[in-house]
Amino acid sequence: MLKRDVQATAARRFEDERSFVFKDGREKLVTLDWRYRVGELVRRCGGRCEMATILGKAHAAGCSGLAEEPHHIVPRSKQRDDRMSNLAGLSHACHSSLDRCQPRWTRRANGLEKRP
C-alpha cells in the first residue's frame, strides 16, 4: 500500500484534510478539492468535449459537444489519480460510450437509481 507524501500534500494546501498526494505523485481529492479540480478541467477544455483532442477517439453519437462530466483516463478503480493529466472533460454521450459504470449522481439524474 502506498503511503501519503506529507510534504507534497502540505505544499498543495488542500481544503479537505482527506485529500492527499501519494508518494508516487498521484492525488486523491475529495469534496471541495475535487470541485476545484473539475473547475480547472472545465477551464482547460473551454467547456468543450475532449473525446477527440485528449483521447484521440471519435465522438459518440449524440455528443452535445459540451464537457458535461469528468472522465478518469486510467479508471479510479484501477489506480486512483485525480491529477489533471488523468482527466478529460466529456459529454454525457461520450462518457457513457467509454464507461459502463456511471457515477451515482449521473444514475440518479437519469432516473436509473432509486432514491432511498
Beta strands, then each sheet from edge to edge (+ up, - down):
strand 1: 20-21
strand 2: 27-28
strand 3: 69-72
strand 4: 87-90
sheet 1: 1+ 2-
sheet 2: 3+ 4-
end
